[in-house]
Amino acid sequence: MRTAKYGARIRKLAEKSIDNAKKWYECPKCNKKKVVRKGMALWRCRSCGAEFAGGAYSLRTEVGEVAARLISEYSRTFR
């Protein structure tokens, strides 16, 4: 068992990130809850086989969601 040293807050943050990495996420393609972490920032759907790049410990990050929203807004304005 790996634990962070030097403080309860750091241990709680480390535990939360490890739990997020082991959690199953919903696939954007097939909408099934089968996406698992394959490696650092690599995610794979066990149902349809699709592979995604995401965050290191979660499929979607706040920065990634903002970037996706901006890209969709820009693509709508330049059509």
WOCORFEN-V790030 format. One line per field, one symbol per residue. psi: psi as a letter, one per 20 degrees, with the letter a starting at -180 (. if undefined). A space follows every 10 residues. Layout:
psi=???
This chain:
psi=ppqqrlqhgh gggghghggh hiqprpphgi kqmjprphao jpqppigijq qqpbrhiqgp rghhggghgg ghghhhhj.
